[in-house]
Amino acid sequence: MRYCLLASGSKGNAAIIESGNTRLLVDAGLSLRELQRRMQEVGVDAASLDAVLISHEHSDHVRGLGPLQRRFGLPVYLHAGLHTCLADKDLPGGVQEFETGCRWQLGELEVEAFPVTHDAMAPVGFTFSSEVGKVGIATDLGIATRLVEQHLHGCRALVLEANHDEEMLRDGPYPWPLKQRVRSSHGHLSNTAASQLLDKLLWDGLESITLAHLSESNNLPDLACRAIGAMLEGQNLCSPALMVASQHQPTNWVELSG
């Protein structure tokens, strides 16, 4: 099993996860042209995708969904009722609705959707499991609830939001109402909050951490890595590789060993 992030941030989000002959796209927040370009950059043909999974309806997660689905006829998995919230509702066939907390099999991957707190209709995170272990993806969450912790426990690789540095957000250019939204329980995780959540998820099988959805205005990769790195240095359970996802280019592939 392996994954990479094609883009991560407020201008667009998309990730690929695959196992054996199964290849899934998680969110489609770039234009169709840009999705295809970045997939080609990591050696993936968009026509080889088996399905698209959507975490929530905000445009930075669904911008290219309609064109992608119409071009390739892909099944789209999204929360029940979310279809009506999409700006582009023209998804001819192939829409599969799921309920929060449900688990289903997509080829060689078992998928589970769990609820997160964000200012959207029914936002979810995902875990993906295969015979080699579990990968968790959780971005766009204002707080790390116990339920989030429960679903992410035992992951060998984690993609987790580290959206903002609290001081940069406080002193930055955002208007006060937007600062309040980002800081709220339905906004985004700070570096500190991400570090506190990760501290509860450490175990000797954790191999990789990818920090995602960093704000270009209110965070820096060095600050996010410093916060997580300080936490990792204070423990001896594991030594996971630490990577920061970019808005502008794909990450390297992260592959779980057999």
Summary of the structure (lengths in Angstrom):
residues: 258
radius of gyration: 17.1
end to end distance: 8.4
largest distance: 51.4
contacts: 902
relative contact order: 0.15
helix: 29%
strand: 27%
